Amino acid sequence: MSPRPETRLKPPLGTESGTRRAAACRAPRPQAGLTLIEVLVALALFGVVSTVVLASLPGLYRLNRTSGEEQDVTVHARTVMEGVRAAWQSRALFDAGVLPQLPPDPAGFSCGAPGVMVVDTGRATPRRRRLTLTCTRADHAPVIFVAEFGRP
């Protein structure tokens, strides 16, 4: 029998002589940045959130404007009531039911002259009077303010 020629086998990967080469070939690449799918998903989410937020803004502006107008008419009514209260500190003006000079109506509202009514009838001089102020705005229900005043 003839002797077989010696064949040298390469050492398997992971052994001492193949470790460096295997490590160099299989070195994981660092992942920097985002994939296209991640960017598209982020843009879609941003679009949905911004649509929801922007859709609610006109309603908030309308609510703010309406609240401001209602506050203006409430301040107007309070001014009228305080003016009447100050004028009716005099018994003669209270008994006569004389109203003082009224401030102008607030913007957007139409307020008529306040109605004065004697609450306790049957007496020569009234002891209480009821003042009713009605303010209206186009396409809205009227706003009614009522106050009662006692004889000083």
C-alpha positions in Angstrom: 0.0 0.0 0.0 1.1 3.3 -0.9 1.1 6.0 1.7 -1.6 8.6 1.3 -0.6 12.1 0.8 -1.2 14.2 3.7 -4.0 16.6 3.2 -4.2 19.5 5.4 -7.7 20.5 6.4 -8.6 24.1 7.2 -9.3 24.6 10.8 -13.0 25.1 11.5 -14.3 28.6 12.2 -14.1 29.6 15.8 -10.8 27.8 16.4 -7.7 29.8 17.1 -6.4 30.3 13.6 -9.9 30.9 12.0 -11.2 33.2 14.7 -9.8 36.5 13.4 -10.9 35.9 9.9 -14.4 34.8 10.9 -14.7 37.8 13.2 -13.6 40.1 10.5 -16.1 38.6 8.0 -19.0 38.5 10.3 -18.6 41.8 12.2 -22.0 43.3 12.8 -22.5 46.6 11.2 -23.7 49.3 13.5 -27.3 50.4 12.7 -27.4 54.2 12.3 -30.6 55.9 11.3 -34.2 54.7 10.6 -35.6 52.5 8.0 -38.0 53.8 5.4 -40.9 51.9 7.0 -40.2 53.6 10.4 -40.2 57.0 8.8 -43.5 56.4 6.9 -45.2 55.1 10.1 -44.0 58.2 12.0 -45.3 60.5 9.3 -48.7 58.8 9.2 -49.0 59.1 13.0 -48.0 62.8 12.9 -50.6 63.4 10.1 -53.4 61.8 12.1 -52.6 63.6 15.4 -52.2 67.0 13.6 -55.5 66.5 11.8 -57.3 65.9 15.1 -55.8 68.9 16.7 -56.4 71.3 13.8 -60.0 70.1 13.4 -60.8 71.2 17.0 -59.3 74.7 16.7 -62.2 76.5 15.0 -64.6 75.2 17.7 -62.3 76.5 20.4 -62.1 80.0 18.7 -65.9 80.0 18.4 -66.4 79.0 22.0 -63.9 81.7 23.1 -65.7 84.4 21.1 -69.2 83.3 22.5 -67.9 83.3 26.0 -66.5 86.8 25.6 -69.8 88.1 24.3 -71.7 86.5 27.1 -69.3 88.0 29.6 -69.8 91.4 28.1 -73.6 91.2 28.4 -73.3 90.0 32.0 -71.1 92.9 32.9 -73.6 95.3 31.2 -76.5 93.8 33.2 -74.5 94.1 36.4 -73.7 97.8 35.6 -77.4 98.5 35.0 -78.4 96.7 38.2 -75.8 98.6 40.3 -76.8 101.9 38.8 -80.4 101.3 39.6 -79.5 100.2 43.2 -77.5 103.3 43.7 -80.3 105.5 42.3 -82.9 103.8 44.4 -81.1 104.6 47.7 -83.4 107.6 47.7 -86.9 106.8 48.8 -88.5 109.3 46.5 -86.8 107.8 43.4 -87.6 104.2 44.6 -91.3 105.1 45.2 -91.5 106.8 41.8 -89.7 103.9 40.1 -87.4 106.3 38.2 -84.5 104.6 36.4 -81.1 106.3 36.0 -79.3 106.9 32.8 -78.4 103.5 31.3 -75.1 102.6 29.7 -75.1 101.7 25.9 -75.8 98.1 24.9 -72.8 95.8 24.5 -71.7 94.9 21.0 -73.8 92.2 19.3 -76.6 92.5 21.8 -79.8 94.5 21.9 -81.1 95.3 25.4 -84.4 97.0 25.8 -85.3 99.3 28.6 -85.5 97.4 31.9 -89.0 96.5 33.1 -89.9 97.7 36.6 -92.6 95.9 38.5 -94.0 96.3 42.0 -93.7 93.0 43.8 -96.0 93.6 46.8 -99.1 95.3 45.5 -101.9 96.6 47.7 -99.9 99.2 49.5 -99.7 102.9 49.0 -95.9 102.8 48.8 -94.2 99.7 47.3 -91.8 97.9 49.5 -90.1 95.8 46.8 -89.6 96.4 43.1 -88.5 93.8 40.5 -86.2 95.0 37.7 -86.0 92.8 34.6 -83.4 93.3 31.9 -83.7 91.3 28.7 -80.9 91.3 26.1 -81.1 89.5 22.8 -78.6 88.5 20.2 -79.4 87.4 16.6 -80.0 83.6 16.3 -79.8 83.1 20.1 -82.2 82.8 22.9 -82.7 86.0 25.0 -80.7 86.5 28.1 -82.8 87.7 31.0 -81.5 89.2 34.2 -83.8 89.8 37.2 -83.1 91.6 40.5 -85.4 92.7 43.4 -84.8 95.8 45.4 -86.2 96.7 48.8 -87.4 100.1 49.8 -84.7 102.0 51.6 
